[in-house]
Amino acid sequence: MDVIERWTGGHACMLQSALRLGNEQFAAHLGIAVRTVATWHADPSVIPRREMQQLLDTVYEQAPPGARQRFALLLAKGQAQDGSTASGAQALRVGIAVVLRETDVLLVCRRDGDASGITWQFPAGVIKPGGRAETTTVRETLDETGVHCAIRRHLGHRIHPLTGVLCEYYLCEYLAGEANNSDTAENVDVMWVRRNAVPRFIPVDTLFPPVLAALEEQT
């Protein structure tokens, strides 16, 4: 491709704008999760993984001439304005579910762009502007794991030390459903693990202290 050698989140948002698609429409067009598009808006500097680079290449190459012209204009404008993005990035806010089932807790294994290639996390979903964090947390957990849960209590919020994303944490109670990977584009696996085994999957120094305390509580 003669325009973009390596896509960033900002470039992907420019392509979205050139195609005149909303977040959900663009995600559907690419066949990816809406939260991935939201992540690009929140962090224009992020580098999508190789498979996503190829997908963005294809979408650009198949775009109508008018959309490609708009993309070229947006790209030129972005290069002229240091640090700017054509999409008007907004702070990303995420609802995180710590779902307990007796002595177990639910984890998802996400695909990642770093050398390890995978990252274990709690189920999470991007909270849209004006949306309720609790509703998003429950819905996204069901969508990506097949598990129905209910909010037990709010554990607090923080700016994540690794991602810089505003995270809202909720302790949730398992209600029903078999854990399965319902979002294969973003996740590698979903499984229940013993609560005291979570530090084997998620570095303890990155765990939110109230989450760690909740995991250590007696069932």
C-alpha positions in Angstrom: 0.0 0.0 0.0 1.4 3.4 -1.0 -0.2 5.6 1.7 0.3 3.9 5.1 3.3 1.6 5.8 2.2 0.9 9.4 -1.3 1.7 10.7 -1.8 3.4 14.0 -5.1 3.9 15.9 -5.1 7.4 14.6 -4.8 6.3 11.0 -7.6 3.8 11.5 -9.8 6.6 12.9 -9.0 8.7 9.9 -10.1 5.8 7.6 -13.3 5.5 9.7 -14.0 9.2 9.2 -13.2 9.0 5.5 -15.7 6.2 5.1 -18.2 8.2 7.2 -19.0 5.4 9.6 -19.9 5.4 13.2 -18.0 3.3 15.7 -20.4 0.4 15.6 -20.7 0.6 11.8 -16.9 0.7 11.4 -16.4 -2.3 13.8 -19.0 -4.3 11.8 -17.3 -3.3 8.5 -14.0 -4.7 9.9 -15.6 -7.6 11.7 -14.1 -6.6 15.1 -15.3 -5.6 18.5 -16.6 -2.0 19.0 -14.2 -1.6 22.0 -11.2 -2.0 19.6 -12.4 1.0 17.6 -13.0 2.9 20.9 -9.4 2.1 21.9 -8.1 3.6 18.7 -10.0 6.8 19.4 -8.7 6.9 23.0 -5.1 6.2 22.0 -4.2 7.2 18.4 -0.6 6.1 18.9 -1.5 2.4 19.5 -0.1 0.0 16.9 -2.7 -2.7 15.9 -1.4 -6.3 15.6 -0.3 -7.7 12.3 -3.6 -9.3 11.3 -5.4 -6.0 12.0 -2.8 -4.2 9.8 -3.6 -6.5 6.9 -7.4 -6.0 7.5 -7.0 -2.2 7.4 -4.9 -2.5 4.3 -7.8 -4.4 2.6 -10.5 -2.0 3.8 -8.5 0.9 2.5 -7.8 -0.7 -0.9 -11.5 -1.6 -1.3 -12.7 1.9 -0.3 -14.5 4.0 -2.9 -12.3 6.6 -4.6 -14.1 9.4 -2.8 -13.3 7.9 0.6 -9.7 7.4 -0.4 -9.4 11.0 -1.4 -11.0 12.1 2.0 -8.5 9.8 3.8 -5.6 11.4 2.0 -6.8 14.9 3.0 -7.2 13.8 6.6 -3.8 12.2 6.6 -2.2 15.3 5.3 -4.0 17.5 7.8 -3.0 15.1 10.6 0.7 15.3 9.6 0.5 19.1 9.5 -1.0 19.3 13.0 1.3 17.5 15.5 -0.5 15.1 17.7 -3.9 15.7 16.2 -6.4 13.1 15.0 -9.3 13.6 12.6 -11.7 11.8 14.8 -11.7 13.9 18.0 -10.4 11.3 20.5 -12.1 11.0 23.8 -11.0 9.5 27.1 -11.7 5.8 27.2 -13.7 4.6 30.2 -14.0 0.8 30.8 -16.2 -1.3 33.1 -14.4 -4.3 34.5 -16.2 -7.3 36.0 -14.7 -9.4 38.8 -17.1 -12.3 38.5 -17.1 -14.8 41.4 -18.4 -18.3 41.4 -17.8 -19.9 44.8 -14.0 -20.1 45.0 -13.4 -19.2 41.3 -13.1 -16.0 39.3 -13.7 -15.5 35.6 -10.7 -14.5 33.4 -10.4 -13.8 29.6 -7.2 -14.2 27.6 -6.9 -11.3 25.2 -4.8 -11.2 22.0 -2.1 -8.6 22.4 0.4 -6.9 20.1 3.4 -7.3 22.3 6.0 -10.1 22.3 4.0 -12.4 24.5 1.0 -12.2 22.2 -1.6 -12.8 25.0 -2.7 -11.1 28.2 -5.0 -12.4 30.9 -7.6 -9.9 32.2 -11.0 -9.7 33.8 -13.9 -9.3 31.4 -14.3 -5.7 30.4 -16.2 -3.4 28.1 -16.0 0.2 26.8 -18.6 2.5 28.4 -20.1 4.7 25.8 -20.6 8.4 26.5 -23.9 8.7 28.5 -24.0 4.9 29.1 -24.3 3.3 32.5 -21.2 1.6 33.7 -23.0 -1.2 35.5 -25.2 -2.1 32.4 -22.1 -2.1 30.2 -20.1 -4.3 32.5 -22.8 -7.0 32.8 -23.7 -6.9 29.0 -20.1 -7.1 27.8 -19.3 -9.9 30.2 -22.2 -11.9 28.7 -21.2 -11.0 25.1 -17.6 -12.1 25.4 -17.9 -15.0 27.8 -21.5 -16.3 27.7 -21.7 -15.8 31.5 -24.7 -14.0 33.1 -23.7 -12.0 36.2 -25.1 -9.4 38.6 -23.4 -6.5 40.2 -22.7 -7.0 43.9 -20.9 -3.8 44.6 -18.6 -1.1 43.1 -15.0 -1.7 44.0 -13.8 1.8 42.9 -12.0 3.3 39.9 -8.5 4.2 38.8 -6.4 5.1 35.8 -4.8 1.8 34.9 -1.0 1.9 35.4 -0.2 0.2 32.1 -2.9 1.4 29.7 -3.8 4.8 31.0 -7.5 3.9 30.7 -10.1 5.0 33.3 -11.3 1.7 34.8 -14.5 1.2 36.9 -14.3 -2.1 38.8 -17.4 -4.1 39.9 -17.6 -7.2 42.1 -20.1 -9.5 40.3 -22.0 -12.6 41.3 -22.3 -15.5 38.9 -25.9 -16.3 37.9 -25.8 -18.7 34.9 -24.1 -19.8 31.7 -21.2 -21.8 30.6 -17.9 -19.9 30.2 -16.9 -19.8 26.5 -14.9 -17.6 24.2 -17.7 -15.7 22.3 -15.3 -13.0 20.9 -12.6 -14.9 19.0 -11.5 -11.8 17.2 -10.2 -10.2 20.5 -9.8 -13.2 22.9 -7.9 -16.4 22.8 -9.6 -18.2 25.7 -12.0 -17.8 28.7 -11.9 -19.8 31.9 -12.6 -20.0 35.6 -9.5 -20.0 37.9 -9.1 -20.3 41.6 -9.3 -16.9 43.2 -5.9 -17.4 45.0 -4.3 -18.4 41.6 -5.1 -15.0 39.9 -1.5 -13.6 40.5 -0.2 -16.5 38.3 -2.2 -14.9 35.4 -2.2 -11.2 36.2 0.9 -9.6 37.8 0.0 -8.8 41.4 1.6 -5.3 41.2 -0.9 -4.4 38.5 -4.0 -5.6 40.4 -6.2 -2.9 41.8 -5.9 -3.3 45.6 -9.7 -3.4 46.3 -9.9 -6.2 43.7 -7.1 -8.1 45.4 -8.9 -7.7 48.7 -12.2 -8.9 47.2 -10.5 -12.0 45.9 -9.0 -12.8 49.3 -12.4 -12.5 51.1 -13.9 -15.7 52.4 -16.8 -17.0 50.2 
